[in-house]
Structure formats: structure tokens, C-alpha cells
């Protein structure tokens, strides 16, 4: 994983957006929505969403150029493989994006930063769809 960098070669997108606190804020808001979402909540088998939130935060931190804690703890992300046991439908993707959008909206990113983050998230969400059976 390599994060896009700014015109300054030493500043990553992670740095530009405010680092860990910004990503944690986005993820926290996202999981607030997931916690009460009838479509998404069943996809999270843990009683407490905190472990999932921590993993997602660390993944995004690493993806955008922050510390590599995610890979240090869990190895390669293997996103499709890790999500394979769960039925991720277009409806689930749309609910997921709705809650992520709420997190981004509260983050206070510049329009350019928001677009860059949103473009990645929408692509990743589509990539996770593994079932078209909406039953």
C-alpha cells in the first residue's frame, strides 16, 4: 500500500488531513451509523464494534500514509478475502457508503481532500460487493 503524496514529498495525504485524529473521527461517526443499521449490523458478528472500528481506523491510517500498525498486527490487508464470509450486496454497499459519507462530512476536509478520500472509499466499497442476492 502506498499513499498519494502532496507536492511536498515528505507529507502524505494522512499528514495533510490531520493524521490519526481525523481518521478516527471519520471511523467513529461511521460506526455510530453501523451500530443501528439493520442491513449492516448483522455483518459485524462481534458484540462490541470497537475492535472492528480499531481495525478499520488502522487500515485507513496505513493506506493514507500513516504508521504501518495495521500490517504489523494483521499482515497484508487481503480485503476481499477478509470480507468473503459476509454477504456484501449492493444494498449493503449503499448503506456502508451512507454512513461513511456522514463521517467524511464531519471531518472538515478541504473539497479536494474530501473528493480524494471519497473516490477511494466508493471504489473500495464496490470492490467488496460479493453477492447480488438481496434476500
N, C-alpha and C positions, 0 to 999 in steps of 0.2 A: 504494500500500500504506500502510495506516495501522495502527499497533499499538494495541491496547487500552491504556488508561492506568489508573493506580490512582486512589485518591481524591485524591492529590496530582497536580495537573495537569502538573507538570514531571517526574514519574517514570513512565517507560514500563515495560511488562512486562519488557523487556530489562534495565532497571536493577534491577527487583525480583528477578530470578532470578540476578543476579551478572554480567550482561553477557557479553562475548566469551568469557571462560574457561569459563563454564558451557555455552554453546552449543557451543564447540569440543570440550569433553569429551563431550557427548552425541553429536556427529557422529563423533568419533574412535571411540567404542565401537561406533556403528552400522556404520562401515566395517570394523571388525575382523570383524564378523559377515558382512558382504557379501563380504569377501575369500575366504572359504571356503564360501560358499553356492552350491551347484550350480545353483540356479534363478536367482539374481540376478547372479552374477559375469559370465555371458555378456552381460548388458545394459550392462556397463561396458567399452567397447572399448579404453580406454587401458590400457597395461601397468601403469602405476602409478596407484593410486586417489587419490593425493594431489591432483591437480587437481580431481577430482570432489568430494572432501571439502572443498577450499577453496571451491569454488563453492557447495556446499550450506551450509556454515557462513556465508558472506557473505549468502546469501539469507535464512537464518533470522535472522541478526543484523538485517538491514534490516526484515524482516517484523515482528519484535517491537519495533521502535522504536530500533534502534541506527543506526550510520552507514550511509549510502546507497552504500557502496562497490560493492555488487553491481550496482546500476543504473548507477552511474558507469562501471563497466567493461563491462557487458554489455547495457545498455539494459533495457527492460521485461522482466520475467521470462518471460512467454509460456510458462508451464509446459506446457500441453497441446501446443503447437507443438514445443517443445524435446524432448519425450518421444515425439512421434509416430513417429519412425523405429524405436522399440523396441516390441516386443510386450509390453505390460504387461497381464498376465492377473490374474484374481482370486488365483491361486496365487502369482504374483509379489508382488502387493499384500500377501498374508498373510505372506510371508517378509520383505518390507520392513518391515512393522509389527512383526514379531517382533524384528528387530534394533534398530529404533528404540526399542521398549519397553525393551530391555536398556540402551540409552543413557540413557533417562529414569530408569530405576530406579537408576542410579548417580549421577545428578545431585544428589540430595539436595534436591529441590524440596519445598515445602510441598504438602500434598494438594490445595489449591486451585490452586496453580500447575501441578502435575502434570496435573490434570484439564483446565485451560485449554489447556495445550500438547498433551496427548493428543487432545482434541476436535478441535483444528485438524489435527493430523497424520493422524488417521483419516479426516477429511473429505477432506483433500488426497490421501491415498493412493487413496481410492475414485475421486476425480475423475480420477486418472491412468490408470485402467483403460481400455484402448482395444481389447482383444481378449478374446473368450471362448473362443477356440480354444486349448485346453491341450495340443495335440500338441507 
